[in-house]
Amino acid sequence: MEQAILAAECGCLYISPFVHELKAVFDESYDDDSANLALCVEAQQYYEHYSYSTNVRAAALLSVTEAKDLAGVAIITVAPDLLRTLASTETTEQDVDKLSLFTKDKHAEGDKPARRLYVDEEAVWKEAFSNVNDEKVCGTPMR
């Protein structure tokens, strides 16, 4: 989430988190069971809450269910096969609302995400980033 916040502070138009590793999209035998749906939802809600113009462009989805889970994200990039499957899938708006993580995960009234500012505080960003990434980036310590 730290990179997503920093991207918004720097004025990026969008971030493009991959829901799965790209290899999973092209190699059906590759097992990637750790979908990164939560980051897409958290980042989009954060951007909306703090009026950032940055959007989330979710990529590397593998199923119709994941596309429905992300109903509410600004942009979804899908492979042609998944797009054809989505086009032939009958679903009501109510069904999508029930499945969407955006509907399930709306912040309760008064429960807003904590604002974090990093663009002018490199050390703060590095510390926050390292705390969620085992204190290493590209194999080297952050400190």
DSSP file with accessible surface (Angstrom, degrees, kcal/mol):
  #  RESIDUE AA STRUCTURE BP1 BP2  ACC     N-H-->O    O-->H-N    N-H-->O    O-->H-N    TCO  KAPPA ALPHA  PHI   PSI    X-CA   Y-CA   Z-CA
    1    1 A M     >        0   0   32      0, 0.0     4,-2.4     0, 0.0     5,-0.2   0.000 360.0 360.0 360.0 -28.0    0.0    0.0    0.0
    2    2 A E  H  >  +     0   0   17      1,-0.2     4,-2.4     2,-0.2     5,-0.2   0.902 360.0  47.1 -60.3 -42.6    3.0    2.3    0.6
    3    3 A Q  H  > S+     0   0  121      2,-0.2     4,-2.5     1,-0.2    -1,-0.2   0.887 110.2  53.7 -66.4 -37.1    3.9    2.4   -3.0
    4    4 A A  H  > S+     0   0    7      2,-0.2     4,-1.8     1,-0.2    -2,-0.2   0.914 110.7  46.2 -63.6 -41.7    0.3    3.0   -4.0
    5    5 A I  H  X S+     0   0    0     -4,-2.4     4,-2.6     2,-0.2     5,-0.2   0.942 112.3  50.1 -66.9 -44.9    0.1    6.0   -1.7
    6    6 A L  H  X S+     0   0   44     -4,-2.4     4,-1.9     1,-0.2    -2,-0.2   0.906 108.0  54.0 -61.5 -39.5    3.4    7.4   -2.9
    7    7 A A  H  <>S+     0   0   18     -4,-2.5     5,-2.5     1,-0.2     4,-0.4   0.918 110.0  47.3 -61.3 -41.7    2.2    7.1   -6.5
    8    8 A A  H ><5S+     0   0    5     -4,-1.8     3,-1.5     1,-0.2    -2,-0.2   0.925 109.6  52.5 -66.4 -43.2   -0.9    9.1   -5.7
    9    9 A E  H 3<5S+     0   0   37     -4,-2.6    -1,-0.2     1,-0.3    -2,-0.2   0.834 107.8  52.5 -61.6 -31.9    1.1   11.8   -3.9
   10   10 A C  T 3<5S-     0   0   84     -4,-1.9    -1,-0.3    -5,-0.2    -2,-0.2   0.502 120.8-109.5 -82.8  -4.2    3.4   12.1   -6.9
   11   11 A G  T < 5 +     0   0   47     -3,-1.5    -3,-0.2    -4,-0.4    -2,-0.1   0.672  53.9 169.9  87.9  18.0    0.4   12.6   -9.2
   12   12 A C      < -     0   0   55     -5,-2.5    -1,-0.2    -6,-0.2     3,-0.1  -0.331  34.9-137.4 -60.9 144.2    0.4    9.3  -11.1
   13   13 A L  S    S-     0   0  131      1,-0.2    42,-1.8    41,-0.2     2,-0.3   0.861  76.6 -13.8 -71.5 -38.1   -2.7    8.7  -13.2
   14   14 A Y  E     -a   55   0A 102     40,-0.3     2,-0.3    -7,-0.1    -1,-0.2  -0.988  52.7-137.0-157.0 161.8   -3.0    5.1  -12.2
   15   15 A I  E     -a   56   0A  27     40,-2.1    42,-3.0    -2,-0.3   -11,-0.0  -0.882  16.3-150.1-115.2 156.2   -1.3    2.2  -10.6
   16   16 A S        -     0   0   47     -2,-0.3     2,-0.2    40,-0.2    42,-0.1  -0.618  14.5-174.1-129.9  75.9   -1.5   -1.3  -12.1
   17   17 A P        -     0   0   15      0, 0.0    42,-2.1     0, 0.0     2,-0.6  -0.480  23.8-130.0 -70.5 135.4   -1.4   -4.0   -9.4
   18   18 A F  B     -b   59   0B  92     40,-0.2    42,-0.2    -2,-0.2    18,-0.1  -0.784   8.4-156.2 -85.7 124.8   -1.3   -7.5  -10.8
   19   19 A V  S    S+     0   0    1     40,-3.3    17,-2.3    -2,-0.6     2,-0.3   0.874  83.5  13.4 -67.0 -36.5   -3.9   -9.7   -9.1
   20   20 A H  S    S-     0   0   11     39,-0.5    -1,-0.1    40,-0.4    15,-0.1  -0.907 100.8 -82.8-130.2 162.9   -1.7  -12.7  -10.0
   21   21 A E    >>  -     0   0  103     -2,-0.3     3,-1.5     1,-0.1     4,-0.6  -0.381  44.5-119.0 -61.1 142.3    1.8  -13.1  -11.3
   22   22 A L  H >> S+     0   0   90      1,-0.3     3,-1.4     2,-0.2     4,-1.0   0.854 111.4  66.6 -56.5 -34.0    1.8  -12.6  -15.0
   23   23 A K  H 3> S+     0   0  113      1,-0.3     4,-2.2     2,-0.2     3,-0.4   0.858  92.3  61.9 -56.9 -34.0    3.0  -16.1  -15.6
   24   24 A A  H <4 S+     0   0    9     -3,-1.5    -1,-0.3     1,-0.2    -2,-0.2   0.792  98.7  56.5 -64.9 -26.8   -0.3  -17.4  -14.2
   25   25 A V  H << S+     0   0   37     -3,-1.4    -1,-0.2    -4,-0.6    -2,-0.2   0.868 118.7  30.0 -72.0 -34.9   -2.2  -15.7  -17.1
   26   26 A F  H  < S+     0   0  162     -4,-1.0     2,-0.5    -3,-0.4    -2,-0.2   0.624 116.7  55.8-102.5 -16.0   -0.2  -17.5  -19.8
   27   27 A D    ><  -     0   0   55     -4,-2.2     3,-1.8    -5,-0.2    -1,-0.2  -0.880  58.1-170.6-124.8  99.6    0.7  -20.8  -18.1
   28   28 A E  T 3  S+     0   0  194     -2,-0.5    -1,-0.1     1,-0.3    -4,-0.1   0.736  86.9  60.5 -62.9 -22.0   -2.3  -22.8  -16.9
   29   29 A S  T 3  S+     0   0  103      2,-0.1     2,-0.4     0, 0.0    -1,-0.3   0.654  82.9  97.2 -80.0 -13.5    0.0  -25.3  -15.1
   30   30 A Y    <   -     0   0   67     -3,-1.8     2,-0.8    -7,-0.2    -3,-0.1  -0.624  69.3-145.6 -79.6 126.2    1.4  -22.5  -12.9
   31   31 A D        +     0   0  126     -2,-0.4     2,-0.5     2,-0.0    -2,-0.1  -0.827  27.3 165.8 -99.0 109.5   -0.3  -22.3   -9.5
   32   32 A D        +     0   0   14     -2,-0.8     3,-0.1     1,-0.1    -2,-0.0  -0.853   3.0 164.6-121.1  91.2   -0.7  -18.8   -8.2
   33   33 A D        +     0   0  134     -2,-0.5     2,-0.5     1,-0.2    -1,-0.1   0.217  51.9  88.1 -95.5  18.4   -3.2  -19.1   -5.3
   34   34 A S        -     0   0   79      2,-0.0    -1,-0.2     3,-0.0     2,-0.0  -0.553  61.2-170.9-117.1  68.4   -2.4  -15.8   -3.7
   35   35 A A        -     0   0   41     -2,-0.5     2,-0.8     1,-0.1     3,-0.4  -0.332  18.5-143.2 -60.5 136.3   -4.7  -13.3   -5.5
   36   36 A N     >  +     0   0   67    -17,-2.3     4,-0.8     1,-0.2    -1,-0.1  -0.432  54.5 131.8-100.1  56.7   -3.9   -9.7   -4.6
   37   37 A L  H  >  +     0   0   25     -2,-0.8     4,-1.9     1,-0.2     3,-0.2   0.866  61.9  63.8 -75.4 -36.2   -7.4   -8.4   -4.6
   38   38 A A  H  > S+     0   0   71     -3,-0.4     4,-3.1     1,-0.2     5,-0.2   0.871  98.4  54.0 -61.1 -39.2   -7.2   -6.6   -1.3
   39   39 A L  H  > S+     0   0   38      1,-0.2     4,-2.8     2,-0.2     5,-0.3   0.915 106.8  52.4 -62.3 -41.5   -4.6   -4.1   -2.5
   40   40 A C  H  X S+     0   0    0     -4,-0.8     4,-2.0    -3,-0.2    -1,-0.2   0.931 114.7  41.8 -59.3 -45.6   -6.8   -3.1   -5.4
   41   41 A V  H  X S+     0   0    3     -4,-1.9     4,-2.5     2,-0.2     5,-0.3   0.948 115.7  48.2 -67.6 -49.6   -9.7   -2.4   -3.1
   42   42 A E  H  X S+     0   0   86     -4,-3.1     4,-2.3     1,-0.2    -2,-0.2   0.919 114.0  46.6 -60.1 -44.6   -7.7   -0.7   -0.4
   43   43 A A  H  X S+     0   0    0     -4,-2.8     4,-2.8    -5,-0.2     5,-0.2   0.940 112.7  48.3 -65.9 -45.8   -5.9    1.6   -2.8
   44   44 A Q  H  X S+     0   0    4     -4,-2.0     4,-2.4    -5,-0.3     5,-0.2   0.930 114.0  46.8 -62.4 -43.0   -9.0    2.6   -4.8
   45   45 A Q  H  X S+     0   0    9     -4,-2.5     4,-2.7    -5,-0.2    -1,-0.2   0.897 111.9  51.1 -66.1 -38.4  -10.9    3.4   -1.6
   46   46 A Y  H  X S+     0   0    2     -4,-2.3     4,-2.3    -5,-0.3     6,-0.2   0.941 110.6  48.7 -62.1 -47.3   -8.0    5.3   -0.2
   47   47 A Y  H  <>S+     0   0    1     -4,-2.8     5,-2.5     1,-0.2     4,-0.2   0.922 114.4  45.3 -59.5 -44.8   -7.7    7.4   -3.4
   48   48 A E  H ><5S+     0   0  100     -4,-2.4     3,-1.1    -5,-0.2    -1,-0.2   0.928 111.6  52.1 -65.7 -43.0  -11.4    8.1   -3.4
   49   49 A H  H 3<5S+     0   0   83     -4,-2.7    -2,-0.2     1,-0.3    -1,-0.2   0.885 117.9  36.4 -63.0 -39.6  -11.5    9.0    0.3
   50   50 A Y  T 3<5S-     0   0   43     -4,-2.3    -1,-0.3    -5,-0.2    -2,-0.2   0.215 112.1-116.4-101.5  16.0   -8.6   11.5    0.0
   51   51 A S  T < 5 +     0   0  107     -3,-1.1     2,-0.3    -4,-0.2    -3,-0.2   0.808  53.9 162.8  57.1  38.5   -9.7   12.8   -3.4
   52   52 A Y      < -     0   0   39     -5,-2.5    -1,-0.2    -6,-0.2   -43,-0.1  -0.616  40.0-140.8 -79.8 147.1   -6.6   11.7   -5.3
   53   53 A S        +     0   0   91     -2,-0.3    -1,-0.1   -45,-0.2     2,-0.1   0.559  69.9 110.7 -84.9  -5.4   -7.0   11.6   -9.1
   54   54 A T        -     0   0    1    -46,-0.1     2,-0.3    -7,-0.1   -40,-0.3  -0.420  52.9-161.9 -68.0 140.7   -5.0    8.3   -9.2
   55   55 A N  E     -a   14   0A  64    -42,-1.8   -40,-2.1    -2,-0.1     2,-0.5  -0.840  18.8-115.1-120.9 163.2   -6.9    5.2  -10.2
   56   56 A V  E     -a   15   0A   0     -2,-0.3    19,-2.0   -42,-0.2     2,-0.6  -0.851  20.1-168.2 -98.5 129.8   -6.4    1.5   -9.8
   57   57 A R  E     -c   75   0C  77    -42,-3.0    19,-0.2    -2,-0.5     2,-0.1  -0.865  16.8-154.3-116.3  91.2   -6.0   -0.5  -13.0
   58   58 A A  E     -c   76   0C   0     17,-2.2    19,-3.2    -2,-0.6     2,-0.3  -0.431  18.0-177.7 -69.0 138.5   -6.2   -4.1  -11.9
   59   59 A A  B     +b   18   0B   8    -42,-2.1   -40,-3.3    17,-0.2   -39,-0.5  -0.881  46.9  38.5-134.8 165.4   -4.4   -6.6  -14.2
   60   60 A A        +     0   0   12     17,-0.4   -40,-0.4    -2,-0.3     2,-0.2   0.877  64.7 170.0  62.7  45.4   -3.8  -10.3  -14.5
   61   61 A L        -     0   0    6     16,-0.6    18,-0.4    -3,-0.2    -1,-0.2  -0.600  19.2-166.4 -80.7 149.6   -7.2  -11.5  -13.4
   62   62 A L        +     0   0   73     -2,-0.2     2,-0.3     1,-0.1    -1,-0.1   0.551  58.9  30.9-113.9 -12.1   -7.8  -15.3  -14.0
   63   63 A S  S  > S-     0   0   38      1,-0.1     4,-1.8    22,-0.0    -1,-0.1  -0.965  70.7-114.9-148.8 162.7  -11.6  -15.7  -13.5
   64   64 A V  H  > S+     0   0   23     -2,-0.3     4,-2.6     1,-0.2     5,-0.2   0.883 116.0  59.3 -61.8 -38.7  -15.0  -14.2  -13.8
   65   65 A T  H  > S+     0   0   84      1,-0.2     4,-2.8     2,-0.2    -1,-0.2   0.920 104.4  48.8 -59.3 -43.6  -15.3  -14.4  -10.0
   66   66 A E  H  > S+     0   0   22      2,-0.2     4,-1.7     1,-0.2    -1,-0.2   0.903 109.6  52.2 -64.9 -38.2  -12.2  -12.2   -9.6
   67   67 A A  H  < S+     0   0   11     -4,-1.8    -2,-0.2     1,-0.2    -1,-0.2   0.918 112.4  45.4 -63.2 -41.1  -13.7   -9.7  -12.1
   68   68 A K  H >< S+     0   0   40     -4,-2.6     3,-1.6     1,-0.2    -2,-0.2   0.894 108.3  57.2 -68.2 -38.8  -16.9   -9.6  -10.1
   69   69 A D  H 3< S+     0   0   26     -4,-2.8    32,-3.0     1,-0.3    33,-0.5   0.859 109.8  46.2 -57.0 -35.7  -14.9   -9.3   -6.8
   70   70 A L  T >< S+     0   0    0     -4,-1.7     3,-2.7    30,-0.2     2,-0.4   0.262  75.0 135.2 -96.2  13.4  -13.3   -6.1   -8.3
   71   71 A A  T <  S+     0   0   30     -3,-1.6    31,-0.5     1,-0.3    32,-0.2  -0.480  70.8  41.0 -60.8 115.8  -16.5   -4.5   -9.5
   72   72 A G  T 3  S+     0   0   49      1,-0.6    -1,-0.3    -2,-0.4     2,-0.1   0.095  82.6 119.2 125.4 -19.9  -16.0   -1.0   -8.4
   73   73 A V  S <  S-     0   0   16     -3,-2.7    -1,-0.6     1,-0.1     3,-0.1  -0.441  73.1-118.2 -72.4 152.5  -12.3   -0.7   -9.2
   74   74 A A  S    S+     0   0   46      1,-0.2     2,-0.3   -18,-0.1   -17,-0.2   0.919  88.1   6.4 -62.0 -45.5  -11.6    2.1  -11.7
   75   75 A I  E     -c   57   0C  62    -19,-2.0   -17,-2.2     2,-0.0     2,-0.4  -0.999  58.4-164.0-143.0 140.9  -10.1    0.0  -14.5
   76   76 A I  E     -c   58   0C  56     -2,-0.3     2,-0.6   -19,-0.2   -17,-0.2  -0.995   8.3-156.0-125.5 129.3   -9.7   -3.7  -15.1
   77   77 A T        -     0   0   68    -19,-3.2   -16,-0.6    -2,-0.4   -17,-0.4  -0.922  22.7-179.4-100.9 122.6   -7.4   -5.1  -17.8
   78   78 A V        -     0   0   38     -2,-0.6   -16,-0.1   -19,-0.1    -2,-0.0  -0.926  29.3-111.1-125.9 151.8   -8.4   -8.6  -18.9
   79   79 A A     >  -     0   0   36    -18,-0.4     4,-2.4    -2,-0.3     3,-0.2  -0.381  38.5-107.4 -71.8 154.3   -7.1  -11.1  -21.3
   80   80 A P  H  > S+     0   0   82      0, 0.0     4,-2.4     0, 0.0     5,-0.2   0.872 117.7  53.5 -53.9 -41.4   -9.2  -11.8  -24.5
   81   81 A D  H  > S+     0   0  108      1,-0.2     4,-2.1     2,-0.2     5,-0.1   0.919 110.9  45.8 -62.4 -42.5  -10.4  -15.2  -23.3
   82   82 A L  H  > S+     0   0   17     -3,-0.2     4,-2.9     2,-0.2    -1,-0.2   0.899 110.2  54.6 -67.6 -37.6  -11.6  -13.8  -20.0
   83   83 A L  H  X S+     0   0  101     -4,-2.4     4,-2.5     2,-0.2    -2,-0.2   0.925 108.5  48.6 -61.3 -42.5  -13.3  -10.9  -21.7
   84   84 A R  H  X S+     0   0  153     -4,-2.4     4,-1.5     2,-0.2    -1,-0.2   0.918 112.1  49.2 -63.3 -41.8  -15.2  -13.4  -24.0
   85   85 A T  H  < S+     0   0   67     -4,-2.1     4,-0.4     1,-0.2     3,-0.3   0.931 111.3  49.1 -63.6 -43.9  -16.2  -15.4  -20.9
   86   86 A L  H >< S+     0   0   51     -4,-2.9     3,-1.2     1,-0.2    -2,-0.2   0.913 108.3  54.3 -60.6 -41.6  -17.4  -12.3  -19.1
   87   87 A A  H 3< S+     0   0   87     -4,-2.5    -1,-0.2     1,-0.3    -2,-0.2   0.820 111.6  44.5 -64.5 -29.0  -19.4  -11.2  -22.2
   88   88 A S  T 3< S+     0   0   93     -4,-1.5     2,-0.5    -3,-0.3    -1,-0.3   0.384  92.6  99.8 -97.0   4.0  -21.2  -14.6  -22.2
   89   89 A T    <   -     0   0   51     -3,-1.2     2,-0.6    -4,-0.4    -4,-0.0  -0.812  65.4-144.1 -95.1 124.1  -21.9  -14.6  -18.5
   90   90 A E        +     0   0  192     -2,-0.5     2,-0.3     2,-0.0    -2,-0.1  -0.775  34.1 154.7 -89.2 122.7  -25.3  -13.6  -17.3
   91   91 A T        -     0   0   45     -2,-0.6     2,-0.2     4,-0.0    -2,-0.0  -0.991  34.6-132.5-147.2 138.0  -25.2  -11.7  -14.1
   92   92 A T     >  -     0   0   66     -2,-0.3     4,-2.1     1,-0.1     5,-0.2  -0.491  27.3-115.0 -86.3 161.5  -27.5   -9.2  -12.5
   93   93 A E  H  > S+     0   0  147      1,-0.2     4,-2.6     2,-0.2     5,-0.2   0.880 118.5  55.5 -61.3 -36.1  -26.3   -6.0  -11.0
   94   94 A Q  H  > S+     0   0  124      2,-0.2     4,-2.0     1,-0.2    -1,-0.2   0.892 106.0  50.8 -64.5 -39.5  -27.6   -7.2   -7.6
   95   95 A D  H  > S+     0   0   67      2,-0.2     4,-1.6     1,-0.2    -1,-0.2   0.916 111.0  48.0 -63.8 -42.8  -25.4  -10.4   -8.0
   96   96 A V  H  X S+     0   0   36     -4,-2.1     4,-2.6     1,-0.2    -2,-0.2   0.924 109.5  53.3 -64.1 -42.6  -22.4   -8.3   -8.8
   97   97 A D  H  < S+     0   0   72     -4,-2.6    -1,-0.2     1,-0.2    -2,-0.2   0.887 108.1  51.2 -59.3 -37.7  -23.1   -6.0   -5.8
   98   98 A K  H  < S+     0   0  145     -4,-2.0    -1,-0.2     1,-0.2    -2,-0.2   0.861 117.0  39.4 -66.7 -35.6  -23.2   -9.1   -3.5
   99   99 A L  H  < S+     0   0   61     -4,-1.6    -2,-0.2    -3,-0.1    -1,-0.2   0.758  89.3 107.3 -86.5 -26.7  -19.9  -10.4   -4.8
  100  100 A S     X  -     0   0    2     -4,-2.6     4,-1.9     1,-0.2     3,-0.3  -0.290  61.3-147.9 -61.8 131.1  -18.0   -7.1   -5.1
  101  101 A L  H  > S+     0   0   43    -32,-3.0     4,-1.9     1,-0.2    -1,-0.2   0.732  99.1  63.7 -67.5 -21.4  -15.3   -6.6   -2.4
  102  102 A F  H  4 S+     0   0    8    -33,-0.5    -1,-0.2   -31,-0.5     4,-0.2   0.878 104.8  44.1 -70.3 -36.4  -16.1   -2.9   -2.7
  103  103 A T  H >4 S+     0   0   73     -3,-0.3     3,-0.7   -32,-0.2    -2,-0.2   0.920 118.5  43.7 -71.8 -42.1  -19.6   -3.5   -1.5
  104  104 A K  H 3< S+     0   0  132     -4,-1.9    -2,-0.2     1,-0.2    -1,-0.2   0.795 118.3  43.9 -71.8 -29.2  -18.5   -5.8    1.3
  105  105 A D  T 3< S+     0   0   85     -4,-1.9    -1,-0.2    -5,-0.2    -2,-0.2   0.142  73.7 141.3-110.8  20.3  -15.5   -3.7    2.4
  106  106 A K    <   -     0   0  127     -3,-0.7     2,-0.2    -4,-0.2     3,-0.1  -0.373  61.7-105.2 -62.4 138.8  -17.0   -0.2    2.4
  107  107 A H        -     0   0   73      1,-0.1     3,-0.1   -62,-0.0    -1,-0.1  -0.470  37.8-114.8 -66.7 133.2  -15.6    1.8    5.3
  108  108 A A    >   -     0   0   63     -2,-0.2     3,-2.8     1,-0.2    -1,-0.1  -0.269  48.0 -74.6 -63.3 156.1  -18.2    2.2    8.0
  109  109 A E  T 3  S+     0   0  197      1,-0.3    -1,-0.2    -3,-0.1     3,-0.1  -0.304 124.5   9.9 -54.0 125.4  -19.5    5.6    8.8
  110  110 A G  T 3  S+     0   0   76      1,-0.1     2,-1.0    -3,-0.1    -1,-0.3   0.285 102.5 108.9  85.9 -12.1  -16.7    7.4   10.7
  111  111 A D    <   +     0   0   96     -3,-2.8    -1,-0.1     2,-0.0    -3,-0.0  -0.772  46.1 164.6 -99.2  91.9  -14.2    4.6   10.0
  112  112 A K        -     0   0  135     -2,-1.0     3,-0.1    -5,-0.1     2,-0.1  -0.806  42.6 -98.8-111.1 151.1  -11.9    6.2    7.5
  113  113 A P        -     0   0   24      0, 0.0     2,-0.1     0, 0.0    -1,-0.1  -0.379  46.3-102.7 -66.4 142.4   -8.4    5.0    6.4
  114  114 A A        -     0   0   73      1,-0.1     2,-0.4    -2,-0.1   -68,-0.0  -0.424  35.4-121.2 -65.1 135.2   -5.6    6.7    8.1
  115  115 A R        -     0   0  119     -2,-0.1     2,-0.4    -3,-0.1    -1,-0.1  -0.651  30.6-170.9 -80.2 130.7   -3.9    9.3    5.9
  116  116 A R        -     0   0   70     -2,-0.4     2,-0.5  -114,-0.0     0, 0.0  -0.978   6.5-161.2-123.3 137.0   -0.3    8.6    5.3
  117  117 A L        +     0   0  101     -2,-0.4  -111,-0.1     1,-0.1     7,-0.0  -0.979  24.3 151.7-122.2 127.9    2.1   11.1    3.6
  118  118 A Y    >   +     0   0   11     -2,-0.5     3,-2.1  -113,-0.1     7,-0.3   0.604  46.1  91.3-125.4 -22.9    5.4    9.9    2.1
  119  119 A V  T 3  S+     0   0   63      1,-0.3     3,-0.2  -114,-0.1    -2,-0.0   0.831 102.8  30.7 -58.5 -34.5    6.4   12.1   -0.8
  120  120 A D  T 3  S+     0   0  143      1,-0.2    -1,-0.3     2,-0.1     2,-0.2   0.307 115.5  64.8-102.4   8.9    8.4   14.6    1.4
  121  121 A E    <>  +     0   0  107     -3,-2.1     4,-2.4     1,-0.1     3,-0.3  -0.605  53.5 166.5-132.6  71.9    9.5   12.0    4.0
  122  122 A E  H  > S+     0   0  128      1,-0.2     4,-3.0    -2,-0.2     5,-0.2   0.902  79.2  52.1 -57.5 -42.0   11.7    9.4    2.3
  123  123 A A  H  > S+     0   0   74      1,-0.2     4,-2.3     2,-0.2    -1,-0.2   0.901 109.4  49.7 -63.8 -38.6   12.8    7.9    5.6
  124  124 A V  H  > S+     0   0   68     -3,-0.3     4,-2.6     2,-0.2    -1,-0.2   0.922 112.4  48.0 -65.3 -43.3    9.3    7.4    6.8
  125  125 A W  H  X S+     0   0   40     -4,-2.4     4,-3.2    -7,-0.3     5,-0.3   0.943 111.0  50.5 -62.7 -46.3    8.3    5.7    3.5
  126  126 A K  H  X S+     0   0   76     -4,-3.0     4,-2.7     1,-0.2     5,-0.2   0.912 111.9  47.9 -59.7 -41.0   11.3    3.4    3.6
  127  127 A E  H  X S+     0   0  109     -4,-2.3     4,-2.1    -5,-0.2    -1,-0.2   0.947 114.2  45.4 -66.0 -46.1   10.5    2.4    7.1
  128  128 A A  H  X S+     0   0   20     -4,-2.6     4,-1.0     2,-0.2    -2,-0.2   0.928 115.7  47.7 -62.7 -43.4    6.8    1.8    6.3
  129  129 A F  H >X S+     0   0   19     -4,-3.2     4,-0.7     1,-0.2     3,-0.6   0.927 112.4  48.1 -64.7 -43.8    7.8   -0.1    3.1
  130  130 A S  H ><>S+     0   0    0     -4,-2.7     5,-3.0    -5,-0.3     3,-0.6   0.854 103.2  62.5 -68.8 -31.3   10.4   -2.2    4.9
  131  131 A N  H 3<5S+     0   0   93     -4,-2.1     3,-0.3     1,-0.2    -1,-0.2   0.816 112.4  36.1 -64.2 -29.4    8.1   -3.1    7.7
  132  132 A V  H <<5S+     0   0   85     -4,-1.0    -1,-0.2    -3,-0.6    -2,-0.2   0.459 117.5  53.4-101.0  -0.6    5.7   -4.9    5.3
  133  133 A N  T X<5S-     0   0   65     -4,-0.7     3,-2.0    -3,-0.6    -1,-0.2  -0.154 116.9 -97.2-128.0  38.8    8.4   -6.3    3.0
  134  134 A D  T 3 5 -     0   0  149     -3,-0.3    -3,-0.2     1,-0.3    -4,-0.1   0.799  69.9 -75.9  52.6  31.5   10.7   -8.1    5.4
  135  135 A E  T 3 <S+     0   0  100     -5,-3.0     7,-1.0    -6,-0.2     2,-0.4   0.699 108.9 100.6  59.2  21.5   13.0   -5.2    5.6
  136  136 A K  E <   -D  141   0D 122     -3,-2.0     2,-0.4    -6,-0.2    -1,-0.1  -0.998  46.2-173.1-138.0 145.2   14.5   -5.9    2.1
  137  137 A V  E >  S-D  140   0D  43      3,-2.1     3,-2.0    -2,-0.4    -7,-0.0  -0.996  83.6 -10.7-132.5 125.2   14.0   -4.5   -1.4
  138  138 A C  T 3  S-     0   0  131     -2,-0.4    -1,-0.1     1,-0.3     0, 0.0   0.862 128.7 -58.2  55.0  33.4   15.7   -6.3   -4.2
  139  139 A G  T 3  S+     0   0   60      1,-0.2    -1,-0.3     0, 0.0    -3,-0.0   0.467 116.3 102.8  82.7  -0.4   17.8   -8.3   -1.8
  140  140 A T  E <  S-D  137   0D  86     -3,-2.0    -3,-2.1     1,-0.0    -1,-0.2  -0.919  77.5-103.8-119.8 143.7   19.4   -5.4    0.0
  141  141 A P  E     -D  136   0D  91      0, 0.0    -5,-0.2     0, 0.0    -6,-0.1  -0.295  21.2-139.5 -60.8 145.7   18.5   -3.9    3.4
  142  142 A M              0   0   34     -7,-1.0    -6,-0.1   -16,-0.1   -15,-0.1   0.710 360.0 360.0 -77.2 -25.3   16.5   -0.6    3.2
  143  143 A R              0   0  179     -8,-0.3   -20,-0.0   -17,-0.1   -16,-0.0  -0.455 360.0 360.0 -91.2 360.0   18.4    1.0    6.1
